[in-house]
Amino acid sequence: MPENIFKRLLRKINQRRKSCDDRVDFVQELPIEISLIILSKLDDASLFNAARVSRGWCEACKSSTKLRRRIRQRQLHIKQMEINEMIAHSMQVQDRFYRSYQFTYPLVGYSY
């Protein structure tokens, strides 16, 4: 039974398409409820990327509180990863600086 509904939806989409290419924007073509079901099946990274596809997709993702919360969590996760990478990089630079300074110049006040 659900297969028949899906086939009918695809047929309806194909009838409404104006161009000849194979791409279908399901968010615009399907009812918002069905689009949200499809979007809710995506993992967090894919959902975050889907929200960045177009304004229509972003608005569809924002219309659901669960999807909006998942996207926000992904944004925070990405920001935290960027901060951690910057900290790690700065620690590597600092470590290289101290190592080069330590081996290049003698310590002041140190008797050999």
Backbone bond lengths (Angstrom), bond angles and torsions (degrees), N, CA, C in turn:
res aa  C-N    CA-C-N  psi(-1)  N-CA   C-N-CA  omega(-1)  CA-C   N-CA-C  phi
1 M - - - 1.452 - - 1.535 112.02 -
2 P 1.363 119.33 -52.04 1.466 118.01 178.77 1.524 112.70 -60.78
3 E 1.324 116.98 -29.66 1.463 119.79 178.47 1.527 110.70 -62.87
4 N 1.313 116.60 -39.88 1.464 120.28 178.83 1.524 111.12 -63.87
5 I 1.335 116.58 -40.56 1.463 120.35 178.67 1.521 109.73 -63.53
6 F 1.334 115.72 -43.88 1.456 119.78 -179.98 1.532 110.67 -63.34
7 K 1.325 117.57 -43.73 1.469 120.66 178.70 1.521 111.18 -62.46
8 R 1.332 116.89 -39.72 1.452 119.96 178.88 1.526 111.09 -65.62
9 L 1.336 116.10 -39.54 1.465 119.12 176.98 1.523 111.04 -62.75
10 L 1.323 116.42 -43.79 1.466 119.55 178.44 1.526 111.32 -62.83
11 R 1.312 116.90 -40.64 1.467 120.27 177.42 1.522 110.63 -61.89
12 K 1.331 116.01 -42.59 1.460 120.70 179.32 1.527 110.64 -63.46
13 I 1.321 115.83 -40.91 1.464 119.90 178.08 1.524 110.09 -63.12
14 N 1.321 116.50 -45.41 1.468 120.24 -179.86 1.521 111.71 -62.00
15 Q 1.319 117.88 -33.38 1.464 120.57 178.30 1.529 110.98 -69.34
16 R 1.314 116.48 -34.59 1.457 120.43 -176.15 1.522 113.00 -84.18
17 R 1.319 117.27 -17.19 1.466 119.61 -178.36 1.514 111.32 -64.98
18 K 1.303 114.96 138.53 1.464 119.42 -178.96 1.515 111.83 -99.96
19 S 1.326 117.24 -26.88 1.457 120.20 -176.90 1.525 110.67 -96.87
20 C 1.314 115.79 168.57 1.457 121.79 -176.71 1.523 112.69 -93.12
21 D 1.337 118.36 -12.36 1.461 119.03 -175.81 1.533 111.02 -71.05
22 D 1.325 116.35 170.08 1.452 121.77 -174.19 1.526 113.48 -90.93
23 R 1.309 117.23 -1.81 1.455 119.65 -178.23 1.522 110.86 -79.15
24 V 1.346 115.02 137.95 1.454 121.31 178.37 1.521 107.97 -130.74
25 D 1.309 116.82 127.61 1.457 120.90 175.49 1.521 107.41 -89.89
26 F 1.332 115.66 94.01 1.461 119.68 -173.96 1.526 112.21 -66.42
27 V 1.327 118.10 -25.39 1.460 120.20 -179.76 1.528 110.09 -66.24
28 Q 1.323 117.11 -38.14 1.464 120.17 178.96 1.524 111.89 -81.83
29 E 1.324 116.92 -32.51 1.458 120.21 -173.41 1.521 113.85 -84.29
30 L 1.324 117.15 -35.50 1.465 120.69 -177.48 1.526 110.29 -91.07
31 P 1.323 116.55 159.26 1.468 118.65 172.73 1.533 109.92 -60.44
32 I 1.326 116.32 149.72 1.466 120.96 -174.90 1.522 111.61 -59.17
33 E 1.321 118.09 -33.59 1.466 121.08 -179.38 1.518 110.68 -62.40
34 I 1.316 117.29 -42.02 1.470 121.51 -179.76 1.524 109.87 -71.77
35 S 1.322 116.17 -39.43 1.470 119.62 177.42 1.527 110.67 -60.57
36 L 1.331 116.98 -41.23 1.463 120.48 179.20 1.522 111.78 -66.31
37 I 1.316 117.60 -35.41 1.469 120.51 176.81 1.525 109.40 -63.73
38 I 1.330 116.06 -44.23 1.466 120.13 179.69 1.521 110.19 -64.16
39 L 1.330 117.39 -46.91 1.465 121.04 -179.31 1.527 111.79 -63.96
40 S 1.326 117.18 -33.26 1.467 119.94 -179.20 1.526 112.29 -69.29
41 K 1.318 117.94 -18.63 1.470 121.79 179.05 1.538 112.06 -79.70
42 L 1.340 117.47 -12.65 1.463 120.98 -178.49 1.522 110.97 -75.57
43 D 1.335 116.12 150.24 1.460 119.45 171.90 1.528 108.43 -72.08
44 D 1.330 116.21 170.02 1.467 120.35 -172.92 1.525 113.08 -61.44
45 A 1.329 116.76 -41.89 1.470 119.30 -179.31 1.526 110.74 -65.28
46 S 1.317 117.64 -43.19 1.467 120.99 179.78 1.524 111.36 -68.14
47 L 1.324 116.85 -37.26 1.463 120.32 177.30 1.527 110.38 -64.31
48 F 1.330 116.89 -41.61 1.464 121.11 177.93 1.527 110.07 -61.00
49 N 1.327 117.19 -43.89 1.471 120.60 178.32 1.522 111.26 -67.54
50 A 1.325 117.45 -37.03 1.467 120.67 179.14 1.532 110.48 -64.00
51 A 1.314 116.81 -37.31 1.468 120.09 179.29 1.520 111.50 -67.20
52 R 1.326 116.91 -19.92 1.465 121.09 -179.82 1.530 113.10 -94.85
53 V 1.326 118.29 1.97 1.470 121.71 -177.51 1.526 110.83 -67.96
54 S 1.317 116.34 -50.75 1.465 119.95 -178.10 1.524 108.88 -157.56
55 R 1.310 115.75 171.51 1.468 119.43 178.29 1.527 110.97 -64.16
56 G 1.316 116.19 -38.12 1.465 119.80 179.92 1.517 112.02 -62.52
57 W 1.317 115.99 -43.32 1.468 120.09 178.91 1.522 110.10 -67.88
58 C 1.323 116.65 -38.90 1.459 120.47 178.69 1.535 110.38 -63.14
59 E 1.306 116.82 -44.77 1.469 120.65 178.54 1.525 111.22 -63.54
60 A 1.341 116.80 -38.17 1.466 119.82 177.55 1.526 110.20 -63.85
61 C 1.312 116.73 -42.22 1.472 120.26 178.93 1.515 111.43 -67.08
62 K 1.325 117.10 -36.49 1.461 120.59 -179.66 1.524 112.68 -73.38
63 S 1.330 117.42 -18.92 1.463 119.92 -177.34 1.523 112.48 -73.01
64 S 1.322 117.39 -15.02 1.462 121.31 177.66 1.524 108.79 -109.27
65 T 1.328 117.22 128.97 1.462 120.24 -178.74 1.526 111.32 -66.32
66 K 1.322 117.59 -35.52 1.468 120.07 179.35 1.530 110.86 -66.01
67 L 1.336 116.26 -44.90 1.455 119.64 179.40 1.526 110.80 -66.26
68 R 1.321 116.14 -40.09 1.459 120.23 179.20 1.532 110.71 -62.21
69 R 1.332 116.77 -40.90 1.461 120.60 178.88 1.526 111.30 -66.28
70 R 1.341 117.36 -41.40 1.471 120.83 178.16 1.524 111.49 -63.22
71 I 1.332 116.85 -40.33 1.473 120.87 178.93 1.520 109.66 -65.70
72 R 1.331 117.34 -42.72 1.462 120.97 179.74 1.533 110.72 -63.24
73 Q 1.334 117.33 -41.39 1.464 120.55 177.44 1.521 111.01 -62.29
74 R 1.321 116.50 -39.04 1.465 120.23 178.41 1.530 110.49 -65.79
75 Q 1.340 117.41 -41.22 1.466 120.84 177.01 1.522 110.60 -59.16
76 L 1.333 116.60 -45.20 1.462 120.50 179.62 1.523 111.05 -64.74
77 H 1.332 116.60 -38.40 1.464 120.85 178.29 1.533 110.57 -62.93
78 I 1.324 116.58 -44.00 1.471 120.89 179.86 1.534 109.98 -64.65
79 K 1.330 117.65 -42.78 1.468 120.16 178.53 1.519 110.77 -62.40
80 Q 1.343 117.18 -40.85 1.461 120.18 179.71 1.528 110.65 -65.44
81 M 1.334 116.83 -38.70 1.466 120.47 177.55 1.531 110.25 -63.72
82 E 1.331 117.64 -41.98 1.465 121.24 178.53 1.522 111.03 -63.43
83 I 1.324 117.30 -41.35 1.465 121.01 178.27 1.521 110.01 -63.30
84 N 1.335 116.84 -44.54 1.466 120.31 179.30 1.525 111.61 -62.12
85 E 1.335 116.96 -39.34 1.463 120.44 177.97 1.529 111.01 -65.29
86 M 1.332 117.40 -40.31 1.463 120.25 178.75 1.523 110.63 -65.70
87 I 1.331 117.18 -41.07 1.465 120.22 178.65 1.518 110.42 -63.83
88 A 1.338 116.43 -45.62 1.468 119.94 179.75 1.522 110.98 -61.21
89 H 1.324 116.53 -41.46 1.468 120.55 179.51 1.527 110.81 -64.74
90 S 1.318 116.77 -44.95 1.467 119.13 -179.11 1.527 110.74 -65.58
91 M 1.335 117.57 -33.92 1.464 119.81 177.62 1.528 110.64 -68.54
92 Q 1.332 117.28 -36.58 1.460 120.60 177.18 1.530 110.59 -65.54
93 V 1.326 116.54 -43.30 1.467 120.73 179.06 1.524 109.77 -63.51
94 Q 1.317 116.16 -44.49 1.458 120.15 179.61 1.527 110.43 -63.55
95 D 1.318 117.53 -41.95 1.458 121.36 179.66 1.529 110.66 -62.85
96 R 1.340 116.59 -43.75 1.464 120.31 177.91 1.522 111.49 -61.81
97 F 1.329 116.23 -40.58 1.456 120.36 179.43 1.534 110.70 -62.63
98 Y 1.328 116.49 -48.41 1.463 119.27 -178.56 1.528 112.16 -65.68
99 R 1.323 116.75 -36.81 1.461 119.60 178.33 1.531 110.58 -66.26
100 S 1.312 117.94 -43.66 1.463 120.38 179.90 1.520 110.73 -67.62
101 Y 1.291 117.94 -37.40 1.455 121.59 179.27 1.523 110.32 -67.90
102 Q 1.322 116.04 -41.92 1.454 121.04 -177.30 1.528 111.73 -64.38
103 F 1.308 117.96 -39.86 1.459 120.55 -175.90 1.526 112.52 -89.47
104 T 1.313 119.19 -16.68 1.447 121.97 -176.98 1.523 112.08 -90.26
105 Y 1.299 117.83 -41.85 1.454 121.82 -174.35 1.532 109.72 -115.19
106 P 1.310 117.55 139.07 1.463 119.17 176.42 1.516 110.31 -70.95
107 L 1.283 116.04 150.65 1.459 120.61 179.25 1.529 109.11 -72.73
108 V 1.311 116.42 139.08 1.462 122.46 -179.17 1.534 107.93 -73.43
109 G 1.331 114.44 133.12 1.457 118.99 177.07 1.526 113.46 81.54
110 Y 1.322 116.69 5.32 1.465 119.36 -179.11 1.507 108.55 -99.72
111 S 1.354 117.29 126.69 1.462 120.12 -179.93 1.519 109.34 -92.67
112 Y 1.336 115.44 133.05 1.458 120.76 -177.59 1.488 110.03 -93.12
